[in-house]
Amino acid sequence: MSGSAERALKERAGVGFTITARMDAESKMTSKRLSIIIPVYSNAADLPALFSALDAFRTAKAADALALDIIFVDDGSQDDSAALIRAYVKDNPDCRLIRLTRNFGTIAACKAALPHAKGDAVTYLAADLQDPLDQVGKMVTAWGEGASLVISQRADREDSALEKFFANIYLILVRRLSLKNYPQGGFDLFLADKSLFSALMAMPKNVNTQTFLVWLGIEPVVLDYVRQARQQGKSGWTFSKKYNLMVNNLFTLAPGVMRVSCTAGIAISCLIAIAAGVNALAGAGGASLIAVIAFLFALVFAALLILGEYLWRVLDLVNGTPETIIRDIIDHESA
């Protein structure tokens, strides 16, 4: 990202311009409200356990003078999720349901709910509770002590060995090519003070919220936790969605992929030219020359693919299409 583009984005987001520091006296937990945004995509099997956990969390935090503002975002679910949430919203005045017209993705769904948040801070919570509400309580404590940004870094994860392997590869790539200060264990769960809402709402398309928070440069309070195994239901986090997340993280906030591909292409081309010259001096036939040409064409197509990813992101950013379309918003009274 160029210096001028970075300055423009910072002006949009308010970084260094309109983000206000929290006063110590205001940071104490006296009659505060926490917005919990929960994206839902065909999570009907997970919802009963989620509702029970939210009820317990609400009761526990009432004693700490912390009110809740719970926003469910139905991201085009294909099951009974919306109906189950609607019934829960009807019984709980601190809950709302935002229904999107189709599946736009978790990041876009959470961003669509953020302008409707009424809390003094916000956190995004997965409906499957692999990120436990107990950890949210610990982040609330850190926020009450004055932290503007709290992230929960995964010290470990109760996943299969294969999933851990690919997760580690992904984190290495992000730290090497995009954000060197990205937490080593990675994170999904965070809590952001209201002073950061304007920055989060100004976040560009195709940018992951977690990487954007790191890019902002605000020093967070980091808490460790163990990401739990999924207890019920089937994950909608498919391989293609994970791949898109990886590509977005690598391509959107730093030019690392472009630089590595160009450097590698130049280096390999030089090596191939040297090898071709050696073969020519040795009197090698045309087969080796064909192999060299084929390999060079493969490098060209790989470079074109990377360039196309960057160009697509520019087009998607400037064409003006909305990230999400809200079908309706249902509160306690309208449920």
C-alpha angles and dihedrals in degrees: 000000000000123000093249093048091048091051091049092051091048090052090051092048095041094237108161090358115058105006103110124213117241116246115233092234091053094046094070116104100253114144096330129163127219122204113213113195113198119188112207127196115170092324098144092130091054099046102082091056090044092052091050091049092049091050091052092046091049092052093047095048094046087072088056093052091249116140122199132227106191118191119186115197114202102207098198097298117195096207138051095292095114093050093049092048092047091056090049092048090052090059097042121057092196092064134084135180124217114193120201122206093241143345108303099162135264097276095050091044092055092046090052090057097046097082088056095052114118098186133108087235136014138216132181115226128193113233092226091064094229082137100055125224089231087069090051087056090056091050090051089055091053090047090051088055091059108275116144093195128028123181129187109219118204107244087180139346131220094227135119120282090250093052091048090050094053091042090055092048090051093050092049091053093048092050094045100041107024120015118011092190095053109130111269094229094043124228143224100173119078141148121217127192119236089255087073097050094094091053093049092049090050092053109129125241120279092024121125113233094226095051090044091055090053091046091055088071096225111147107241132202104245121211124184125224142156116252107230128230118256109265102193143000128033124284118246089199095109128186091257091054091049090049092051090050091052093048092047092050093049098043108037111057105031138026093230097118093049093049094047093048093049093046092047092047093052093046094048092045090054091049092049091049090052091047091048091051092050091049091049091052089048091052096246118173132246096273093078091048091053090050091051092050092048091052092049090051089052089054091049093052091047090052090048090052091053092046090049091054090055093045092049091054091051091050093047090050096051103035092082100230112149120250092226141005117219115217096191145325118234122196134179094280098045095044 
